[in-house]
Structure formats: structure tokens, C-alpha cells
Amino acid sequence: MGLLVDGVWHDQWYDTKATGGRFVRTESQFRHWVTADGAAGPSGDGGFPAAPGRYRLYVSLACPWAHRTLIMRALKRLDDVVPVSVVSPLMGRSGWTFDIAEGSTGDPVLGARTLADLYVAAKPDYSGRVTVPVLWDTARATIVNNESAEIMRMLNRAFDAFTQVSDDSAPAELRDEIDRINAFVYANINNGVYRAGFATTQSAYEEAFRALFAALDEIEARLATRRYLVGDRPTEADWRLFTTLVRFDAVYVGHFKCNLRRIADYPALSNYLRDLYQVPGVAGTVSLDHIKRHYYGSHPTINPTGIVPLGPELDFSAPHDRARFSR
Ligand SMILES: N[C@@H](CCC(=O)N[C@@H](CS)C(=O)NCC(=O)O)C(=O)O
């Protein structure tokens, strides 16, 4: 694990000293948008028109943020339109790599050895973290965007001319409600598990842990009376929650010490998780192998032996009770 300073790689762990042991996630820096016609989006510059095969998505199958973009690509059936490269699950001293022997698909575009090579190719003096997901533009040889929330919204609509799937997972009339739930889920659950797991003081851990389980209780209550978080079809809000839930019992309970309850102990959340998993296309985006190998193998300050636990037994394909809610 490390970061780039003026384009040079430095191998160092997160610095939590300045923040009282709290893990604070940094802002993504590449914020251009692919749009249907190449006009500028909500941030960054224009000049990135949607086109089949032009943009490549770089993901880790382990990473919950990258995972949400991969789900959107699967739901919109953009597999041939936006090709994907998968990094190796292990994030070691060189950060994310394209080590094929370790499970990466490699990088056919630049023949890069590490993800940092892509960041430097896009911006030779880049300073900051080298994170997945990355949306790369092969025409301009640069990073369009490295913020998963925004890449999700691009995949949701910008490529509609090249897919049969016109579904909108963030429809305008539900947008305010989706944004409200997303903010709550992000702060307390998606990022909450990391704030618990990467805390370096007891009080920072306890603060994150309490907020996490209070939020899960609140979402459990909401999902006891409705099939999805917002509206009567799965929306972006559900997919953003899903990527944390699907990792929870395998990784966050043990590795990140989020062990008050498992998702399996929540009746509504566990059925909801299976319901979403069984949506066509979604199961193919879930790799518990990459997920477990990444977390247990890449954080030596938390798990120095790197031993990957064999359990728990999980079956997301088992029947669920969610069809009782009318659509
Ligand atoms: N805000 C970013 C966060 C992405 C992120 O933090 N990804 C993690 C993997 S789960 C990463 O690449 N971390 C490497 C690092 O922090 O050095 C997004 O949602 O796209």
C-alpha cells in the first residue's frame, strides 16, 4: 500500500496520526464525465463522448467501490461496450498490480505493471492515492474519472445508444431520496466498516462501530416493510449498499472487527442481500475469492500473518422471502 508524490511511488500505510486515529478517505481527483454527446458533465472538462470500446474500466473484484461500477456495467449489459481490466487481489508494496499469476487479467492497453503506471501516464506529476475504479480513455490516453459514484452515473445513462437496456437506476423523480439514502449509507455503512477496520485508537473504532450498527438497525427496519430502499425497483441506492453487505460476513465481521451482528442475523437484510444477488448478471460480479484474499492478504498492520480464513459458509443463491412485497 502506498501513494504517489509528484509522480513517484512511496510505500506507506494510511496516516491516522493527524486525525486522532480516525481513517479519513481522500477525495478522488479525476472528475471528468463521459456524456452521450461529449458535452461537459457536472464537473471537469468536456470532450469525452460515449463510444463503444473507447473507454476501459479498471477494477479490483475485491473493492466495494469498484464493484458498484461493475454491477452497473453488468445491469446495463455494457460488457462489449466498456471492456474491463481486473487488478490482482493482493495490494502489496507496489499497490494494485496487473500480476496475472496472482489473478489479474493484465492491462492490454498500456501493458502497465501497476495501476500507479496508469495514474502517472495520465498525469506525470500526480500526487495522491492510486485507487480503483478508474475509467480510462484510450483515445486521449488519460483517466476520465476515478470516483465510483460518478462512474456509476455515467454507465447508467451515457452509453444508452449502445445497449438495449434503457433501465435508469437513478431516475430523476427518485434522485433526492436516492442521494439522501446514499449519503447515510456511505458515511455509516460503506465507509463505516473501513472507519472501524482502519481505526488506530479504541475510541475511533468504537465511534465507527456504534454508528455502523445503529445504521444497519435503521436499514433493517426500513427493509422490513419494503422490498427496496427507494421506490419499487432496485435503484443505485440498493447496489451501493449491496457491495458492503455481500462482503460483511466473509470479511468485515472478522478482519474489520464489525462483530456485533452478522448480516445473516438480520432477517430483512439477509433476505434482501440474496434477492439482489439473484438479479440476473449480479452474481457474476461477485468474487468471494478475490474479496477474501485481498483484505486478509493486503493489510499487514491488521492481519500480519496474511492467513485467509476458510469460512464462513455462505449461500447467496438460497431462496429469499422478498417476493412477498408487491413490485
Ligand atoms: N472514492 C473512491 C474510493 C476508492 C477506493 O478507496 N478504493 C480502494 C480499494 S477498495 C483503493 O483503491 N485503495 C487504495 C489506496 O487507498 O491506496 C471511489 O469510490 O471511487
The ligand as a Gaussian input file, in Angstrom:
#p B3LYP/6-31G(d) Opt

LIG

0 1
 N      -13.794000       7.444000      -3.514000
 C      -13.232000       6.360000      -4.251000
 C      -12.605000       5.361000      -3.303000
 C      -11.995000       4.203000      -3.998000
 C      -11.057000       3.411000      -3.063000
 O      -10.736000       3.872000      -1.958000
 N      -10.617000       2.221000      -3.499000
 C       -9.706000       1.427000      -2.693000
 C       -9.951000      -0.047000      -2.838000
 S      -11.383000      -0.620000      -2.023000
 C       -8.301000       1.653000      -3.151000
 O       -8.020000       1.540000      -4.325000
 N       -7.411000       1.940000      -2.203000
 C       -6.012000       2.107000      -2.465000
 C       -5.414000       3.141000      -1.559000
 O       -6.141000       3.792000      -0.803000
 O       -4.203000       3.298000      -1.617000
 C      -14.330000       5.735000      -5.082000
 O      -15.407000       5.468000      -4.545000
 O      -14.113000       5.514000      -6.249000

